[in-house]
Amino acid sequence: MLFIVKGKTADRDRLLRIHAETEKEAEQTGWKRGLFVTEVTPVLENSPELTWIDRVGELAWRAWRATPKNALKAFGRSVSTGQAATLVALGLGTWMLDFHLLIHPTF
């Protein structure tokens, strides 16, 4: 059965989605994960929250899995991380030079 475990950590409120046999098992799992458990709510199979939670979970899983091998491209060609860092550094250098000339015109 699916349970929503609400609780707190040292600095934030948290929600955990836990599959367990009983409510007590779900609470114990929350405590084991470092959560100060405040509420354990069972999610029924016909509940609208279940479909929403499943959609969000599926979206997160697809986004995590679908990371492209070469995500960095410039002018239609693959770029390594070193080349990307160089392009960023050159862009920042150009920006700083333009900004300096804007503040201190030399004509």
N, C-alpha and C positions, 0 to 999 in steps of 0.2 A: 504494500500500500504506500501511497505517496503522502509525505508530510511536509508542511512548511514550518520550519523552526525559526522563530524570531528571537533575537538576542542582541547583546552588546559585546564589543571588544573594548580595549582601553580607550579608543578614540572615536569609534563609529558604531552606528546601529547596523546590524547585518541580518540577512535572510538566507537561509539554507534550504535547498530542496533535497530531501532525503527519502530514499526508498528503504522502508523498514517494515517488519512484521507488526510491531506494536508501537504505541505512542511512547512508551518508556524507552524502547530501543532507539527511537528517533531522538529523544532528549539526550540519551547517553552519547550518541554520536555527535550531537551538537557540543556537548561538554568536552568530548575528546578533541574536537577541532578548535578548542580555545574560545568557545563562545559562552558568555554568561546568558544562559537560556532564560527567556522571559515568557515565551508562549510557544506551544506546539499545536498546530492546526492540521487535522486530516483533510486531504483534498479528495473529494468523491469523484468517481469516474464520470459522472454526468455534469460535473461542475464546470462553469465557463472559465474559471481560473486555470483549470487543467489545460485547456486548449491554448490559452494565452501563454502559459508557462512553457508548454511544448513548442509553440511557435518561436518564442524568444530563444529557447535552448537550441532549437534546430538552426536558427539564423546565426547564433554565435558559433555553433559547431561548423557550419558551412564557411563562415568568414575565417575561422581558424585554419581549416583545411586548405582553403583555396588561395594560399599565398603563392604567387608566381615565382618561378625559379630565378628569373632575371627581371626584377621589378623596375630597375633603373634603366631608362632609355633617354638618349639625346639625339636629336636629328634622325630618328628612326632606327638607330643602332644601339645595341646593348652597351652599357657603360659599367665598368667595375666600380667598386666602392672608392678606390683611390682616385680614379678619374673624376668621380662625382664630387669628392672632397676638394679636388683641385679646381673644378669648375665653380664650386661655391666660394672658395677662397679668392679666386680671381674676380668673381662677381662682387664680393664684398670690398675688395681692393679698389675696383672701379667706382663703386658707390662712394667709398671714403674720399677718393680723389675728386670726384664731382662735387661732393658736399663741401670739401675744403675750398675748391675754386668758387663755389657759390658764396661762401662766407667771406673769403678774402680775394676779391677780383683783382687781377693783375693788369688791367688795361688802362 
